Amino acid sequence: MKFLHPLLIVLILVLSSLACLSASNQSTSSDILFADDFSKMDKKWDRITESNRSTDYYNYAYRILINDTDSHVWSNPAEESFTDVRIEVDAMKNGGPDDNDFGIICRYINENQFYYGVISSDGFYGIYKVTSNGGISIGNDSMLESDAIVQGGATNHIRFDCVGSSLKLYVNGSLVDEQTDPDYTTGNVGLMAGTYETSGTDILFDNFYVYKP
């Protein structure tokens, strides 16, 4: 009878554990609650074109363009409602200043009640809560800087987890912010972009997915 060498047994166990861990981190189609690659208009995202803003489908992506200063614009798909979610999207600056912000909305109840997690093209991030008094940064006085964000016109993969009272923001696979707020528990999802002292923020979004957490 042949026996495996003890070191070989250990190696097999380690490789098996890594394989199981890898499999557990991969989402399956049954985990997807909502998905849109913006190649079609069937999810009915907002389509608005005005002199100071535009939200519309654009070259197999979704575009938010803002021609005002100190302004935020967001968009939601057709009426949806989720509780605990993991939301992911690819986003890139199509034009305008690096001093901007853009990202993901969760638990959108109305224009005065929702959360959003954003990054900027100059390397900053933050998690916000919208109330009747506007957007309020949760946990920090202002946006903070992270090396995980690829600056300029590069594509960044943004993930925003809204699970129970926990809000977590990831960029390119790295957790950059984690906050807690219990007030909003369910609502729609969406996309957000904003300007500061310079107008012209122009953001493209693609591969929008909502997963079970």
C-alpha positions as CSV (number, residue, x, y, z in Angstrom):
1,M,0.0,0.0,0.0
2,K,1.3,3.5,-0.9
3,F,1.0,6.4,1.4
4,L,1.2,10.2,0.7
5,H,4.2,12.0,2.2
6,P,3.0,14.2,5.1
7,L,4.2,17.4,3.4
8,L,2.2,16.5,0.3
9,I,-0.9,16.0,2.4
10,V,-0.5,19.5,3.9
11,L,0.0,21.0,0.4
12,I,-3.2,19.3,-0.9
13,L,-5.2,20.5,2.1
14,V,-3.9,24.1,1.6
15,L,-4.7,24.0,-2.1
16,S,-8.2,22.6,-1.4
17,S,-8.8,25.3,1.1
18,L,-7.8,28.0,-1.3
19,A,-10.0,26.6,-4.0
20,C,-13.0,26.6,-1.7
21,L,-12.3,30.1,-0.6
22,S,-12.0,31.2,-4.3
23,A,-15.3,29.6,-5.1
24,S,-17.0,31.2,-2.1
25,N,-16.0,34.6,-3.3
26,Q,-17.4,34.2,-6.8
27,S,-21.0,35.4,-7.3
28,T,-23.4,33.1,-9.2
29,S,-26.3,34.1,-11.5
30,S,-28.7,33.3,-8.6
31,D,-27.0,36.0,-6.5
32,I,-27.9,38.8,-9.1
33,L,-30.9,40.9,-8.2
34,F,-30.5,43.4,-11.0
35,A,-28.1,43.9,-13.8
36,D,-27.6,46.4,-16.7
37,D,-24.8,46.8,-19.2
38,F,-26.7,49.7,-20.8
39,S,-26.7,48.0,-24.2
40,K,-30.5,48.3,-24.2
41,M,-32.9,50.8,-22.6
42,D,-35.3,48.2,-21.1
43,K,-34.4,49.1,-17.4
44,K,-35.7,52.6,-18.0
45,W,-33.1,54.7,-16.3
46,D,-33.9,58.4,-16.2
47,R,-33.4,60.2,-19.6
48,I,-33.2,63.9,-19.1
49,T,-31.5,66.6,-21.2
50,E,-31.5,70.2,-20.0
51,S,-29.1,73.1,-20.4
52,N,-27.4,72.4,-17.1
53,R,-27.5,68.6,-16.9
54,S,-28.0,65.4,-18.8
55,T,-28.7,61.8,-17.8
56,D,-29.0,59.3,-20.7
57,Y,-27.8,56.2,-22.4
58,Y,-24.6,56.9,-24.4
59,N,-22.4,54.5,-26.5
60,Y,-23.5,51.4,-24.6
61,A,-22.9,53.1,-21.3
62,Y,-24.8,55.5,-19.1
63,R,-23.8,59.1,-18.9
64,I,-24.2,61.8,-16.3
65,L,-23.2,65.3,-17.5
66,I,-23.4,68.4,-15.2
67,N,-22.9,71.9,-16.4
68,D,-23.5,73.6,-13.1
69,T,-21.1,74.3,-10.2
70,D,-21.6,72.8,-6.8
71,S,-24.4,70.5,-8.0
72,H,-25.2,66.8,-7.9
73,V,-27.3,64.8,-10.3
74,W,-28.5,61.3,-9.9
75,S,-30.5,58.7,-11.8
76,N,-32.5,55.6,-10.9
77,P,-33.8,52.7,-13.0
78,A,-37.5,51.9,-13.2
79,E,-39.1,51.5,-9.9
80,E,-37.1,48.9,-7.9
81,S,-36.8,48.2,-4.2
82,F,-34.1,46.3,-2.3
83,T,-33.1,45.9,1.3
84,D,-29.6,44.4,1.8
85,V,-27.5,44.7,-1.4
86,R,-24.0,44.7,-2.8
87,I,-23.9,47.1,-5.8
88,E,-21.0,47.3,-8.3
89,V,-20.3,49.4,-11.3
90,D,-17.4,50.5,-13.6
91,A,-17.1,54.3,-13.9
92,M,-14.8,56.6,-15.7
93,K,-14.4,60.3,-16.3
94,N,-15.4,61.1,-19.9
95,G,-14.6,64.8,-19.5
96,G,-14.5,67.8,-17.2
97,P,-12.4,68.5,-14.0
98,D,-10.8,65.9,-11.8
99,D,-12.4,67.8,-8.9
100,N,-15.7,65.9,-9.1
101,D,-17.4,63.0,-7.5
102,F,-19.3,60.0,-8.8
103,G,-20.6,56.7,-7.5
104,I,-23.5,54.5,-6.4
105,I,-26.8,55.1,-4.6
106,C,-28.6,52.6,-2.3
107,R,-31.9,52.7,-0.4
108,Y,-33.3,55.6,-2.5
109,I,-36.7,56.4,-1.0
110,N,-37.1,59.9,-2.5
111,E,-34.9,62.9,-3.3
112,N,-34.5,63.6,0.4
113,Q,-33.8,60.1,1.7
114,F,-31.0,57.9,0.4
115,Y,-27.3,56.9,0.8
116,Y,-24.5,57.2,-1.7
117,G,-20.9,56.2,-1.9
118,V,-18.6,58.2,-4.2
119,I,-15.1,58.7,-5.4
120,S,-13.4,61.5,-7.3
121,S,-11.1,61.7,-10.2
122,D,-8.4,63.3,-8.0
123,G,-8.4,60.4,-5.6
124,F,-10.9,61.1,-2.8
125,Y,-13.9,59.1,-1.4
126,G,-16.8,59.4,0.9
127,I,-20.1,57.9,2.1
128,Y,-23.1,60.3,2.4
129,K,-26.6,60.4,3.7
130,V,-29.2,62.6,2.0
131,T,-31.8,64.3,4.1
132,S,-34.0,67.3,3.7
133,N,-30.9,69.4,4.5
134,G,-28.9,67.9,1.6
135,G,-26.0,65.5,1.5
136,I,-24.3,64.9,4.9
137,S,-20.9,63.0,5.1
138,I,-21.2,60.1,7.4
139,G,-18.3,59.5,9.8
140,N,-15.9,62.1,8.3
141,D,-16.0,65.9,8.0
142,S,-15.1,65.7,4.3
143,M,-13.9,63.3,1.6
144,L,-10.6,61.5,2.3
145,E,-7.9,60.4,0.0
146,S,-7.0,56.9,-1.1
147,D,-4.3,55.3,-3.3
148,A,-6.8,52.7,-4.3
149,I,-8.5,55.2,-6.7
150,V,-6.9,55.5,-10.1
151,Q,-7.0,59.2,-10.9
152,G,-7.8,61.1,-14.1
153,G,-9.8,59.5,-16.9
154,A,-9.1,55.8,-15.9
155,T,-11.9,53.4,-15.2
156,N,-12.5,52.5,-11.5
157,H,-14.5,49.6,-10.2
158,I,-16.8,50.9,-7.4
159,R,-18.7,48.7,-5.0
160,F,-21.1,49.9,-2.3
161,D,-22.5,47.4,0.3
162,C,-25.7,48.4,2.1
163,V,-26.4,45.6,4.6
164,G,-28.4,46.2,7.8
165,S,-27.0,49.5,9.2
166,S,-23.6,48.9,7.7
167,L,-22.4,50.9,4.7
168,K,-19.1,49.9,3.0
169,L,-17.4,51.5,0.0
170,Y,-14.8,49.5,-2.0
171,V,-12.7,50.8,-4.9
172,N,-10.9,48.4,-7.2
173,G,-11.3,45.6,-4.7
174,S,-10.0,47.6,-1.7
175,L,-12.3,48.6,1.3
176,V,-11.8,52.4,1.6
177,D,-14.6,53.4,4.0
178,E,-17.0,51.7,6.4
179,Q,-19.8,53.6,8.2
180,T,-23.0,52.8,10.2
181,D,-26.4,54.4,9.9
182,P,-29.7,52.8,10.7
183,D,-32.2,55.3,9.3
184,Y,-32.9,54.0,5.8
185,T,-33.6,50.3,5.4
186,T,-34.9,49.8,1.9
187,G,-35.3,51.5,-1.4
188,N,-34.1,51.8,-5.0
189,V,-30.6,51.9,-6.3
190,G,-28.9,54.4,-8.6
191,L,-26.0,56.4,-9.9
192,M,-24.7,59.8,-8.8
193,A,-22.2,62.4,-10.1
194,G,-21.4,65.9,-8.9
195,T,-19.4,69.1,-9.4
196,Y,-17.7,71.6,-7.1
197,E,-16.1,74.9,-8.1
198,T,-15.8,73.9,-11.8
199,S,-18.6,72.7,-14.0
200,G,-18.5,70.1,-16.7
201,T,-18.4,66.8,-14.8
202,D,-18.9,64.1,-17.4
203,I,-19.1,60.5,-16.1
204,L,-19.7,57.2,-18.0
205,F,-21.0,54.1,-16.1
206,D,-21.1,50.5,-17.3
207,N,-21.7,47.0,-16.0
208,F,-24.1,47.9,-13.1
209,Y,-24.9,44.9,-10.9
210,V,-26.9,44.5,-7.8
211,Y,-26.1,41.3,-5.8
212,K,-27.4,39.6,-2.7
213,P,-24.8,40.5,0.0
